[in-house]
Amino acid sequence: MKKVVFISLITVLFIGCSNDKTEINKKSLYDSFFVQLTLENLSDLIAVKETLTQAIGDTIFTIDDNHLLIGMFDSFRAASDRGFELHADNLIDEFEIFHNDSILNHDYYDLFFVGNDLGRPALYRTSLMEVKPNLIWSKWGREIIKLSPAKSRDNYFFTTCLTKGIRGSFPYIWDARLYNFDSKGEDIQLVQEFGRGLTLHSNWESDSTFTTYFTILDSLITSTVIQKIYSYSYAGDRIDTTEQIYELVSDGIPFPRFSQIETISPDHRYKLNVSNDDSVKYINIIDELNGSISRITELHGEITKSQWNETADYLFITEVYDNLSDSTSLLIIDLENQKLQKKITGKGEKNFVIIGNLLIYDDEFGEKSFITMYRYRNGKIYSTLRVPGGCGIFGIPEKGVIN
């Protein structure tokens, strides 16, 4: 059936473009990606097509009484982003991507995050197409410490505990655990029980390996700290275990640093560079294509995270100042025009993820925390996500606390 549809598509396109000076061959049509709309009936299709024709400049094709195709894109990314922009502008509802003889789902689907539930951090989900928080996982007395998504967004790890805090001058954590979460089937599995200790830190070491650092006091020599390092496969199977020993007096309690700084763009064209000039730090962008270096803006704090978008035409940087409990800045750099497009400064850690044309980031702390969804290409806020008691992308942000 899908092949019949595509044959009809080629026929429609050739007829529709027969008077165009630009020659379109079958191969380019077959390789192209289209935004596909499915309508209830012919009258709905006619009405939607008329509205879109007046509102946008994209080419619109009618396939049958129920389907419209919009545009003609050279990649899934471009088609998916265009479909979302039309949705965000309230011009269309749901859409799919048509390519070759297949119907593909766009990647503006669910976002999983951490939000408050009855006084404890729990796992939530929202659809990006219709932003509304839905509770997925919550355990009485147990709180989520950190949610860690894989780059593909179809697999997550999250750490939990019964309680954690500071007693005297020492941190503590009780009944620490690690879970694996398959987001497609919403299947949650307990991976490991760590028990009682000082701290638990975790992150993805690579696209396929997840690592936890569980720190405890030696039960025999209380001046000694033992850090147990566990590595897990993508699916949650333990693949390695090591230990490191520290002296509490000389070394203190070790805090693992997970690098979140990307210095080279995915296409290897751009490089992030920090320079010093008369004791002033600057963020620069090196363009390897033409050998140029552009000074973008002054750097007043420390870069804790930098990430390029998938199409490598934007760079996002988190800048943390000396007073961690106060403000953080999120910098949006337009690489094509070599300029700082926007600097978002305010309370909160400004953790962020990038999904297509959306920059999704944390704001504020604790019960005041919320998530902002920002359309960085056109400078518009798409939506804000709030849960009573606070919410965040990886955890509910706390002043002075980094997981």
C-alpha positions in Angstrom: 0.0 0.0 0.0 2.8 2.4 0.9 4.5 1.8 -2.5 1.3 2.5 -4.3 1.0 5.8 -2.3 4.6 6.7 -3.3 3.9 5.9 -7.0 0.9 8.2 -6.8 3.0 10.8 -5.1 5.6 10.8 -7.9 2.8 11.2 -10.5 1.2 14.1 -8.6 4.6 15.8 -8.2 5.5 15.5 -11.8 2.1 16.7 -12.9 2.2 19.6 -10.4 5.7 20.6 -11.5 5.4 20.0 -15.2 5.5 23.7 -16.0 8.3 24.5 -13.5 11.7 25.5 -15.0 13.4 23.4 -12.3 13.6 19.8 -13.4 12.8 17.3 -10.6 13.8 13.7 -11.2 12.4 10.6 -9.6 15.6 10.0 -7.6 15.4 13.4 -5.9 11.7 12.7 -5.1 12.5 9.3 -3.7 15.3 10.6 -1.5 13.3 13.6 -0.2 11.5 13.9 3.2 8.0 15.4 3.5 5.9 16.6 6.4 2.7 14.5 6.1 -0.7 15.5 7.5 -3.6 13.0 7.9 -7.1 14.5 7.7 -10.5 13.0 8.5 -12.1 13.7 5.2 -11.8 15.7 2.0 -13.5 18.8 3.3 -11.1 19.0 6.2 -8.2 18.5 3.8 -9.4 21.3 1.5 -9.8 23.7 4.5 -6.4 22.9 5.9 -4.7 23.2 2.5 -6.3 26.6 1.9 -5.2 27.9 5.3 -1.6 26.7 4.9 -1.4 28.0 1.3 -2.2 31.5 2.6 0.1 31.2 5.7 3.3 29.6 4.5 5.5 29.5 1.4 6.1 25.7 1.4 5.0 23.6 -1.5 1.9 21.6 -0.6 0.8 18.4 -2.3 -2.5 16.6 -2.1 -2.0 12.8 -2.3 -5.6 11.6 -1.7 -8.7 12.7 0.2 -7.0 12.3 3.5 -3.3 13.2 3.1 -1.3 16.4 2.5 2.5 16.6 2.0 4.3 19.8 2.9 7.7 20.8 1.6 10.5 18.7 0.1 13.4 18.3 2.5 16.8 16.7 2.2 16.9 15.2 5.7 14.7 13.8 8.4 16.0 16.6 10.7 14.8 19.4 8.4 11.4 17.8 7.8 10.9 17.1 11.5 11.9 20.6 12.5 9.6 22.2 9.9 6.7 20.1 11.1 7.2 21.1 14.7 7.5 24.8 13.7 4.2 24.6 11.9 2.7 23.0 15.0 4.2 25.5 17.4 2.7 28.3 15.3 -0.7 26.6 15.6 -1.0 25.9 11.9 -1.1 22.1 12.2 -1.8 19.5 14.9 -0.1 16.1 14.7 2.2 15.2 11.8 4.4 12.4 10.4 7.4 12.3 8.1 7.1 10.6 4.7 10.3 9.2 3.1 10.7 6.7 0.3 7.9 4.3 0.9 7.8 4.7 4.6 5.9 6.7 7.2 8.3 7.8 10.0 7.5 9.3 13.4 9.0 12.7 14.1 11.3 13.1 17.1 9.4 15.7 19.0 7.9 13.1 21.2 7.9 12.6 25.0 10.2 14.4 27.4 10.9 12.6 30.7 11.8 14.7 33.7 11.8 14.8 37.5 9.1 16.6 39.4 7.7 16.7 42.9 5.0 14.2 44.0 3.8 14.3 47.6 7.1 15.9 48.8 9.4 13.5 46.9 11.1 13.8 43.5 9.4 11.4 41.1 9.5 10.5 37.4 7.2 12.4 35.0 6.5 12.5 31.3 5.1 15.1 29.0 4.4 15.1 25.3 6.2 17.9 23.5 3.3 18.3 21.2 0.9 18.9 24.1 2.8 19.9 27.2 1.2 18.4 30.3 2.9 16.6 33.1 2.0 13.0 33.8 3.3 11.0 36.7 5.1 7.8 35.7 7.0 6.5 38.8 6.8 7.4 42.4 7.7 5.3 45.5 6.6 6.3 49.0 9.7 7.5 51.0 12.0 7.2 48.0 13.3 10.2 46.1 15.0 10.4 42.7 18.4 11.9 42.9 19.3 12.2 39.2 17.7 11.2 35.9 20.3 10.5 33.1 18.9 10.1 29.6 20.9 8.4 26.8 21.5 10.6 23.7 18.9 8.6 21.8 16.3 9.4 24.5 15.0 5.8 24.5 16.9 4.6 27.6 17.5 6.2 31.0 19.2 5.5 34.3 18.1 7.1 37.5 19.4 7.0 41.0 17.3 7.1 44.2 17.6 7.0 48.0 15.4 7.1 51.1 17.1 10.2 52.3 20.3 12.2 52.0 21.8 15.3 53.5 24.6 16.6 55.8 25.1 15.5 59.3 27.8 17.4 61.2 30.4 18.0 58.4 29.7 14.8 56.5 27.3 14.0 53.8 25.2 10.9 54.0 22.8 8.9 51.8 20.6 6.0 52.9 19.5 3.0 50.8 20.9 4.3 47.5 19.7 2.4 44.4 20.1 2.5 40.6 17.3 1.9 38.1 17.2 1.4 34.3 14.2 2.8 32.4 13.3 1.7 28.9 11.2 4.7 27.8 9.6 3.0 24.8 8.0 0.3 26.9 8.0 2.4 30.1 9.7 -0.6 31.7 11.6 0.2 34.9 14.1 -2.3 36.4 16.1 -2.2 39.6 19.8 -2.5 38.6 21.6 -2.3 41.9 21.2 -1.6 45.6 24.2 0.3 47.0 22.9 0.7 50.6 24.1 3.3 53.0 27.1 5.6 52.3 28.3 9.1 51.9 27.6 10.1 48.3 26.4 8.7 45.0 27.2 10.3 41.7 26.4 9.0 38.2 26.6 9.8 34.5 27.0 8.4 31.0 30.7 7.8 30.4 30.0 7.2 26.7 27.0 6.5 24.4 27.0 2.9 25.6 28.4 2.9 29.1 26.9 4.3 32.3 29.0 4.8 35.5 28.2 5.3 39.2 30.6 6.4 42.0 29.4 5.3 45.4 31.5 6.6 48.3 31.5 5.0 51.8 33.6 5.2 55.0 35.8 2.2 55.7 34.1 0.2 58.5 37.5 -0.6 60.1 39.6 2.5 59.5 37.2 5.5 59.7 39.9 7.8 58.4 39.8 6.0 55.1 37.2 6.6 52.3 36.4 3.9 49.7 34.9 4.9 46.4 33.3 2.0 44.5 33.0 2.6 40.7 30.5 0.5 38.8 30.1 0.5 35.0 27.0 -0.8 33.2 25.9 -1.6 29.7 23.3 0.4 27.9 20.6 -2.1 29.1 21.8 -2.0 32.7 24.1 -5.1 33.0 27.1 -4.6 35.2 30.3 -4.8 33.1 33.0 -3.6 35.6 33.7 -2.8 39.2 36.7 -1.0 40.7 37.7 0.7 44.0 39.7 3.7 44.9 41.0 4.4 48.4 41.4 8.0 49.8 42.6 9.4 53.1 39.9 11.5 54.6 42.3 14.1 56.2 44.5 14.7 53.1 42.1 13.9 50.3 38.7 14.8 51.7 35.6 13.2 50.2 36.2 12.7 46.4 33.8 14.3 44.0 33.9 12.9 40.5 33.8 15.3 37.6 31.9 14.3 34.5 33.0 16.3 31.5 30.0 17.9 29.7 32.1 20.2 27.5 32.0 19.6 23.7 34.8 21.6 22.1 34.3 20.4 18.4 31.1 20.6 16.4 29.5 17.3 15.1 30.6 18.2 11.5 34.1 19.1 12.7 33.8 22.6 11.3 33.8 24.7 14.4 35.8 24.7 17.6 35.1 26.3 21.0 38.0 28.3 22.3 38.5 30.3 25.4 41.3 33.0 25.4 42.7 35.5 27.9 43.3 39.2 26.9 44.5 41.6 29.7 43.0 39.3 32.4 39.7 39.1 30.6 38.4 35.8 29.3 36.6 35.5 26.0 34.6 32.9 24.2 35.8 32.4 20.7 34.7 30.3 17.8 37.2 28.9 15.3 35.9 28.2 11.8 38.1 25.5 10.4 36.5 25.9 6.9 37.9 29.3 6.3 40.5 29.5 9.1 38.8 32.4 10.9 38.4 33.0 14.6 35.6 35.1 16.0 35.4 36.7 19.5 31.8 36.1 20.6 31.5 37.4 24.2 33.3 37.9 27.5 33.3 34.9 29.9 32.7 36.0 33.5 32.4 32.5 35.1 33.2 28.9 34.4 31.9 26.8 31.5 30.3 23.7 33.0 28.6 22.5 29.8 28.7 23.1 26.1 26.7 21.3 23.4 26.1 21.8 19.7 22.8 21.2 18.1 22.4 18.3 15.6 22.8 20.5 12.6 25.9 22.2 14.0 24.7 25.8 13.4 24.1 26.7 17.1 26.2 26.2 20.3 24.8 26.3 23.8 27.0 27.1 26.9 26.2 27.0 30.6 28.2 29.6 32.5 28.4 29.2 36.3 29.6 32.1 38.5 31.5 32.0 41.8 28.3 32.1 43.7 26.8 28.8 42.7 23.7 29.3 44.7 22.7 32.5 42.9 22.6 32.9 39.1 23.7 30.9 36.1 23.8 32.0 32.5 22.8 30.0 29.4 24.4 31.3 26.2 23.0 30.7 22.8 25.6 31.2 20.0 24.5 31.6 16.3 27.4 29.9 14.4 26.3 31.0 11.0 26.4 34.7 11.9 29.2 34.2 14.5 27.4 36.1 17.3 25.9 35.7 20.7 22.2 35.4 19.9 20.9 35.4 23.5 22.1 35.2 27.1 19.6 33.8 29.6 20.6 34.6 33.2 18.8 33.8 36.4 18.5 31.6 39.4 18.9 27.8 38.8 21.4 25.4 37.4 20.2 26.0 33.8 20.6 22.3 33.0 19.5 21.8 29.4 18.7 19.4 26.6 18.3 20.2 22.8 15.6 18.5 20.8 15.5 19.8 17.2 14.6 23.5 17.3 13.8 23.4 21.1 16.2 24.3 23.9 14.7 22.9 27.1 16.2 24.2 30.3 15.7 24.5 34.1 14.8 27.7 35.9 14.9 28.6 39.6 15.4 26.3 42.6 13.4 23.9 44.8 9.6 24.4 44.9 9.9 27.4 42.6 11.7 25.4 39.9 10.2 24.9 36.5 11.2 24.0 32.9 11.2 26.4 30.0 10.9 25.2 26.3 12.5 27.8 24.1 12.4 28.0 20.3 15.9 29.3 19.9 15.8 29.9 16.1 13.1 32.5 16.4 13.5 33.6 20.0 10.1 32.5 21.2 9.1 30.6 24.4 7.1 27.5 23.2 5.9 26.5 26.6 6.7 26.2 30.3 6.4 23.1 32.4 5.4 23.3 36.0 4.7 20.8 38.8 3.6 21.9 42.3 6.7 21.6 44.4 9.1 22.1 41.5 10.6 20.1 38.6 13.8 19.8 36.6 15.2 18.0 33.6 17.6 15.8 35.5 16.4 16.5 39.1 14.8 19.2 41.1 17.5 21.9 41.4 18.8 22.6 44.9 20.9 25.5 45.9 24.6 24.6 46.1 24.0 21.0 45.2 25.3 19.3 42.1 24.5 15.6 41.4 
